[in-house]
Amino acid sequence: MLTDKSPGLKNAVLNLPPNKKDKLLLKLVSMDFILLSQLKHQLLEDDSDLDERIGQIKQEIG
């Protein structure tokens, strides 16, 4: 991980004011589709969403 190679960068990011940190996070997330999907799953979905996705996949499979 990049922060392992650059602990100064990690500390600088952690010490950013919350509003700047939020903007940076949103910018980085918007650049990575996989990360965006993971965060959506972790932050916005619950068990009923998982059940719905399982049902959709079962229908697609046959």
N, C-alpha and C positions, 0 to 999 in steps of 0.2 A: 504494500500500500504506500502511496506517495507520502503520507504523513509520517510513516516510519522512517523514510529517508530524509525528511525535512521537518524535524520537530518544531523548528521556529515557525514554519507555516501553520502548523496545527495550533500552536499557542496564539498566533496572530488572529486566526479565524475565531478561536474560542473567545478572544478578548474584544471582538468587534461589538459595536453597539447592536442591540437586538434588531432594530429596524434595518440596518445594513446586512446583518446576518440573514434575516428573512429574505431580503431581496436577492442575496447571493444564492441562497438555497433554492428559491423559486427559479432563478435563471439556470442553475445547474441541473435541476430536475427536468426542466423543459427541454434540455438538450439530450436526454437519455431516455428512450422509450421504455427500456426494460426497468430502469429505476422508477420511472413514472408509474408503470403497471404494478410494481411491487408496493410502492407507497399507497396507491389507490386501494390495493387489496388489504394492506395492513391497517390503513386509517379509516377507510370508508365502508368496507364490507363487513357483514356479520355472517352468522351461520346460515341464515336463510338464503343469502346470496350464493354461498358455497353450494347449497342444495340445488339451487336453480342452475348453476353452471354444470353441476354433475348431471342433472337431467338433460340439459342441452347436449352435452357430450355424448350421453347414452343414445339420444335420438340420432345424432350425426353418425354414430358408429353403426347403428342399425337395429 
